[in-house]
Amino acid sequence: MPQDQPLHDLVDALSDRSINDEQITELNRRLETDPDCRRGYLNLMRIEAELGALHQPLASLSFDDGTALVDQARRPPAPKSAFSHTNRSTRFLQMMGALAASVAITAVCSSWITYEGVKGKGPLASLLTDPHSDSSAPTTVARVAATRNCRWSGDSSELGFGADVTGGQLLELETGFAELTFAGGARVVLEGPAAFRIADADTIQLYSGRIAAAIPTETVGFSVRTPRLVIAESGAQYGVVAGLHGADEVHVFEGAVEAKAVDGQGHVMGVVNLASLEAARFRTTNHRFARLAADDEGFVRSLETRTGPGEGLLAFDNFAYPTGPVAWQNGGFGWVGPWADLEASPSEMSGAAPSNGVVRGSITAGDLVALGNRFVQSGNANRVRRVLSTSLGGVFDAAGLVENIDGLRLIGRNSSTVYISFLQRVSKTDDVYYGFELHRGDGNFNRVLCIGNGADGNGYGVSTSFKIGAEKHFESLGDENEAVNFFVVRIDFGQDDHDTATVYRNPISLQDESSCVATAKLQGMFAFDRVSLGNFEGSKLHEVDEVRIGTDFRAVTARNVASWSDSEDGGLADAGPNYWPLPLLSLR
């Protein structure tokens, strides 16, 4: 047997009872002669002790060498030690006896580590408690924002919807799902069975189980850690699997992630960089990462169950459709029918790839995290539209927003206010026309508002085809760029169709409209009944995501629920029985 066989291999073989005579001899020799080997063995045993301290046995999921998940609870219980083999040769038993002498100290140390750690003393105590916390005044670092079929055990048995999570808490989720939100904006969904600890407001330690995390760009320093991996990235969405037998995985849904493999002392053993839809598995047996495709459908990323309007949000579409043409797709709510092609480039008409289509992945900007897919326009003669539900007794009518104008039922009743928000990106600036449009019927002459570039040759800004008297029909939105921009449009419908549109481009707050500075204001006749997306001429790509229409600012910024800053102590304020976390857009 090679003398440089990793210690992890020997310990894994010992643990799963596959160790052979040569490996026993080699492990015995190292434990007797090599202090570093003994320390390494203690570190490995410490990991087992941590799991043991979490009220083992746990029905935890882990990855074996294959891709299928194995339910550890269904496996035959492992023996207490590798010394229970009765069919070994006499020579093997003698070697095992020798090994027992050298391992006994380690076993005792491991037991002591576990016992002292649970009591709050010893080396493990630093892993099981927050050294910076004051036990007399626990600090709330997260809140249970949503649950689904949860069953907790141990000290976490009282944890439920809306419960505060204090720093240093050890938690066991036996079954179900739990969504946690953090003061800094991070959001995670845990899938049972899972054992984890919220060390502080910036750290979650996953001992076993699965987790999906959405980490805003502004949430700097937040990390998800397993006994073997550290992922500390902002502006990314990813899933992590912590296996009990040394097989941890990272799956990237959005953004870029750097995952570090660490040993028991926190030393970095390997690094892998992953982009969207990439994944990697790390095994301690060979200290290597194996790359694979991300299983973005294998993780529950949100517990949102709302499928209709409410809390001020009246219409919504996040393009969570299959990739391909957007025409005839009919998701979200608040609409009267599916998306329809009004104009499509000749290439699409000939059967080529759709120029009005849906592609995988979402776009994010500023303080926002989006899930789902996104809409993309290419080519040079493209427009799609979707009609809003303005029928008698419908959601917009019930909200008091609909009036009859020129035989049309339009959103625009006098003295009412409506908010629209969306994400927009273009791949090339100053490349003729593109825009997010509001229409009263189809056709350019019915375009009441356009946010984009090139309408009537005006450049980048907000424009209208409906103006009153000498009022302007265009206002600049500043410098155009190729970044994702988040727009919130407020329309105040005045008397005699004297309406005012206020546009916030990347507002500084998603909660307090009064603290935001308007990028542009325009007056005209803005009553509308449909949303259109256009892209003409040039060679750019026009992307749109997360369309929302509602009656207040926070409804369309996904902040229509209680937030962390709403409470005096900086914790999440009581959301009450109507609290519902929006899954697709949240503060970051």
N, C-alpha and C positions, 0 to 999 in steps of 0.2 A: 504494500500500500504506500502511495506517495507520502513523504514526510510532511509535505506542505498542504495536506488536505485541510480545508477550513474547519475551524472549531465548530461552526454552526452545523456543518454536515454531520460531525460526530454526535453532537447533542441531539440533532433531529433524529438520527438513527437510534440513539438511546431512548428518546421519548416515544418513538413509534414502534419500538421492539424489533427493529430490523437490523440492529447492530450485530456485526459479525465478530469473530475472534480477533482478527487483526485490528479492527477498529477499537475493540475493548482494550487491547494491549496499548495501542497508540494513545488513547484517551487517558488511560491510567498513567502512562509515562509522562504525559504533558502536565497532568494535574500534580504529580509528585515533584516535577523538576522545574516547571515554568511558572513563575509568579504572575506573568501577564496572562497566561492561560487560565489560572485560577480566578483572576479578576474578571476575565471575559466570561468564564462559566458563571460566576456570581451575577454578572449583568444579565445573562440569559435567564437565570433562575429568578432574578428580580422581576423580569417581565411576567413570568408565570406567577410569581407571587402577587403582582398587581392584579392580575386577572383572578387569582384566588381570593384576593381581598374583596372582590366585588361579588361575594356570595355565590361562588361557583357551586354547581355547574350552571353555566349560562347557555341558553339555546341560541348560539350566535352563528351568523353566517360567515363563511370564509371561502376563498377561492383555493381549490386544489390546483394541480398542474393543468387540468382541463379548464374549460370555460364555464362548466356548469357549477351552479352553487350547491354546496353541500350543507345540509342542516345538521349542525353539530349535535343538536339535541337528540337526533335519531341514530347517532352512531353508538355502537356498544361502548360502555364506559371504559376508559383507559385504566390500566392497572396503576396502583399507587407508585410503583417503581418498576424498573426493567428487570429486577431480580426475581420476578415471580415465575420465570420460565423453569419448568420442572424437567423438560426433556433435553436440557443442555448436557454436554459432556462433563465429566468430572473436572477435566482441565478448565473448561469454561467457567464452572462454578468456582473453581479456585481463583481464577482471574477476577471473577465478579466479586469474590470476597476481598481481594486486594483492592479492587476499585472502590468497594464500599468504604474501606477505611479512609481513602483519600476524598471520597465524595461526601462522607458523613458530615464533615465540618461544613461543607457547602450547603448541604441540606438543612443543617441546624441554622446556619446563617440565613438561609432563605426563609425558614420558618420564623426566625426572629425578626427579619425584615418585615414580613407580612404582619406579624403580631404587633410589633412596635409601630408600624405604619398605621394600622387601623386605630391604635390607641393615640395616634398623634405624635409619636416619637420615632426616632431612628431615621435611617436614610430614606425610607419610602414615604415618610411623613411629608417631605417637600413635594412629592408628586401628588399626594392625596389631599393636601390642604393648600390654601393660598397663604404664603408667608407674609403677604402685605395686608391681609385682611384682619379686621378686629372682630373677634368672635362675639363680642358683646354688642356690636353694631354691624351686622352683616350688610354688605353692599349689594344692591340689586344690579345685576349686569345684563340680564336678558329677561324676556317674558315669553310665555307660551301663547303664541298668537293664534294657533289653531290646532285641533287634534282630530284624529279619526281612528276610532276603534282602539284607543290606547288602553293598555294595562301596564301599570308601573309596579315595581317591586321595591322592597327595602325602604330606605329613607325617602324615596321619591314616590311612595304610594299615594300621597296626598296631592301630587302635582296634577293640575288640570288646566282647562282653558282659562286664560287670563292670569295664571299664577306667576308670581315673580320667581326668578331663579337667582340665587345669591352666589357670589364668587366662591369657588372651592367645593361646590356641591357635587357629590358622586351620584349619578343617576343611572337607573336601569329601566329601559323600555323593553318589556317582555314581548309585546305584540303591538301592532298598529303603527301609526305615524304621528309625529309631533313637529310642528313648525315653530321655531324660535326666532325672535327678532332681537337684535342687539342695539344698544344705545347709539353706537356709531353708524348704524344703517345696515349692517350685515344681516342676512337672513339665511337660515339653514333649515332643512327638512330632514329629520332622522327617521329611519325605518327600523322597527323592531324585528328581531331581538337586537338590542344594541346596549353597550355599556360605555358611558362617557362621563366626562367631567368638564364643567365650565370653569376653567381656571380663573378667568377674569373677563373683562369686557372685550378683550382682544384675542382670546385663546379658547379653543374647544379641543379637548383631548379625547380622541375616539379610541377606546381600547378594543372594541369589537363592534361589528355592524356596518351599516351603510349610511352615508350622509350626502345630501346635495346642498351646495352652498352657492349663494349669489352675493358677491362682495363688491360694493360700489367702489368707484375710482377714488372717492374722497376718504374711504375707510382704510387709511394707511396703517399697517402693522397688524391687521387681523390674520390669524393663522389657524389652520386645522392641522392637528398633529395626531399621529398614531405612534405606537412604540417603535416604529421603523421609519416613518416618513414625516416630513414637515413641508406643508404647502402654505406659503405666506405671500399671496398675490392679491392685489386690488384690481378692480375693473375686470373681473373674470367670474365666470360661473363654471363650476366643476363638481364632480362627484368623487367620493372617496370610499373605498372598501377596506376595512381593517379586518384581516383574518387572524384567527387564533394560532395558526400554524405557519406564520412567516410569509404570507402571500398577500401583500397590500396592493391596491390598484388606485390609479388616478384617471378619471375620465373628464376631458375638457369639453364643455358645451359651447362656451363663448369666451373669446379673449385668448390670452397667452398665459401659460402657467409654467413655473419652474418648481419641480418637485425634488427634494433632497432626501436621500436615504441616510439615516443616522444610526449609530450604534447606541448601546445603552448609556454611554457617557455623553451623548450629543455630538460626537465627532461625525463629520460628513464623510460618508463612504461612497457616495455616487450622486450624480445630478443628471436630470433629464429635463429638457425643455420641450413643451408640448403646445401646439396651436389648436385652434378650434377643431372639434371632431376627432382629435387624436387622444390616445390613451396609452398607459404603460403599466405593466405589472412588475413589482419588485419582489424577489424571493431571497430570503436570507441564505438559502442553500448555495447559491452561486454569486451572491452580491451583485447581481446584474439586473438591469431593466430590460424587459421585453416589450417592444412596441406593438400596439394593436389598435384597431378602430374603436372609437368611443361608442359606448352603448348609451346614446342619449335618450333612448326610450326605456331604458331599464331602471331609471331613477325617477322617483316621484319628486318633482321639483317645486310643487306648490300644492296646498290643500284647499285652494279656492274652489268653491262649488257654485258660486253665483253664475247664473246663465241668463239673467234678465236685468232690466233697469232697476235702480233704487239708489237711495242716498244721494240724489242729485245727479247721478250719471244716467243719461237717457239713451245714448247710443254708443256702441263700442265695436271696434274691429281691429284685431292684431294680426290678421293674415295667417292664422294658424291652420293653413290649408296644405294639402299635398303639393309638392313642387310641380310646376307646370303652369298652364294658362290660368289666369285669375277669373276669366269669364265663367259665369255660372256658379262660382263659389258663393256660399250663402251662410257664412258663420257670423258670430257675434250676435248683437241684438240691437233693436231700435230701427231696423231697416224694413222696407216693404218687399224687397226682393234681392236677388243676387247681383253681383258685379256684372256689368255688360260692356262689351267692346263697342265704342262709338266709332273709333278709327284705329286701324292697325296697319303697320308697315307692310309693304308688298311681300317681304320675306316671310312674315308670319302667315299671310294669306296663302302662300305657296306651300305651306306645310313645314316650314323651318321652325327652329326653336322660337317659342312665344316671345314677342317683344313687349307684351303686357303680361308679366308672369310673377310667380311666387318662387322664391329660392330659399334654401335652408338657412336658418340662423336669423337673428334679429339684429337691429342696430340700437346703439345706446348713445346717450349724450349727457353731458353735465352731471346732474344729480339723479340720473334715471337708470334703472335696470329693467330691461325688457326681455321677455321670454317669447318663444314662438318663432315664426318665420317672418319674412318681409316681402313687400311688393317692390318689383324692379321693372323699370321701363327702359328699353333700348330702341334702336332704330330712330327714324325721324318723322314719323307720322302716327302718333299714338295718343289715344285718349280713352279712358275707361270711366264709368260713372256708376254710382249706386244711389238709389232713391231712398229717402228717409220716410219713416212711417208717420205721416201727418194726417191720417184719416180721423174721422169723427170718433171721439172716445179713445183714440190711440194715446201712446205715451206722451207725445209732445202736446197733444190737445189737452190731456189731463193736467199737464204742467202749466197750462195757460199761455202757451207760446204761439198758437196757430191762429192765423186770420185768413180770410178770403180776400185775395187780391187778383183782379183780372181773371176771375174764374178758377184760380188755383188756390189750393190750401197750402200756405207758406208759413214757415217759422219766422215770425216777425211781428207779433202783436204789439201794439203801442204800449210803451212803458214797461216792457218786459226786457230781460237780459239773457243772453245765451253765451256759453263759453265753448270754444273748440280748441282741441290740442292735437298735435301730431309731431312725429319725428320726420325729418327730411334730410336727404344728403344727395349731392350731385358730384359726379366724378371729374368734372371739368368745368371751370368757371368761364363766364363770358362766351358761352357756346349756344347762343340763340335761346329758344324758348323752352321753359319747363315751368310747371306750377302746380300747387295744391289749390283747387278751385272750389268755390261755392256757386251754385247755379240755381236759377228759377226756371226750370225747363232746360232742355239741351240747346246747344248752339253758343257760339262766341258772344253774340249780342245779348245773351241771357246770363253772362258771367258777372255776378255781382261782386265777387272778390277773387283775387288771385295773389298767392304768395309764392314768388319765384323770380325768374329772370326773363325779360324779353317781351312781356305783354305790351303790345303797341309800341315796341322799340324803346321802352323806358328804362331798361336795365333792372338791377336787382332791387326788389321792393315789394310793396303791397299796392295793388291797383284795382280799379273798378270800371265797369262799363256803364254803371248807373250813377250819375252825379247830378247834383241839384244846382242850377244856376252857375255861378262862377266858382263853385267849390272845386278843389283839386281832385284829380282822378288817379294820382300816383304819389306815394311817399317812399323815400328810400329806406331800406333796412340796414344800411351800412355796407361794409365790405363783404363781398361774397367770398365764400371759402369752400373747400372740399370736405370739411368736417361735418359731423352729424349735428344738426341744429334742432332744438326743441322749441316749438312755437306754441304759445297760448294766445288765442284771439278772443277778445271780449267784444260783443256787439250789443250796444244799447239802442233799442228801437224807440225812436222818438215820435212825436206827433207829426202828422202829414208827411210821413216817410223821411223825416230828417233823422237819419240813423248815424251812429258813430261807432267806428271799428277801432279798437285799441289793440295793438299787436305788441306782445312781449316776446322778444327773441332771446332764448336762453335766460329766463328770469332767474334772479339771484335767490329767490325763495320759492319753494313749492307749497308753502303753507300760508304765507301772509302776502296777499296781493298788494296791500298798501305799502309794503317795503320794496316792491318792484318798480323799476323805472320803465315806462313805455318806450319801445323802440320807434314806433310810428303810430300816428293817429290819422284816420281818414273819415270823411263824411260822404254820405251818399244814400242810396236806397239798397239795403242789404238783405231784405227778406229772401229766403232760399228754401229749397226743398230737396236738394241733392248735393252730393260731393263728387267732384270729378278730379282726375289726375291726368295731366297732360305732359307730353314730351315731343317736341317737334324740331326737326333739322339738327344739324351738328352731329357729334359722335359720342356724346356723354351718356352716362347712365343716371337715371333719376330714381331714387329710392324713397319710399314712404313706409312708415310703420306706426302702430299704436294710435289709431284715430279714435278720439273721444269727443263726445258732445254732451254737455250737461248744463245745469242751472247755476253752478257756483265754481269758483276758482279751484278749490281743493278737490272737487269731484273729478275734474279733468286732469289734475296733476297726481291723482291717486293718493291724495292726502286728505280725503274726506273722512278719515278715521283718526282717533286719538293718536298723538305722536309722543315721542320721548320728551320733547321739549315743552309739551303742554303742562307738565307737572312741575311744581316748584323745586323739587329736589333733583330734577333732571331725569327722573325715571319716567317710564311710560304711564301716562295718566289713565285712569279707569275709563275703558272704552264703553262699558255698559253692554247691555244685551244686543244692541244693534251693531256691535263691532264686527267687521268682516275684513280680513286682509286681502287687498288686491294682489293677485299673484303675478301680474304681468308688468307692473310698473310700480316701483317703490323707491323711496329715498335712498340715495347712495352717497 
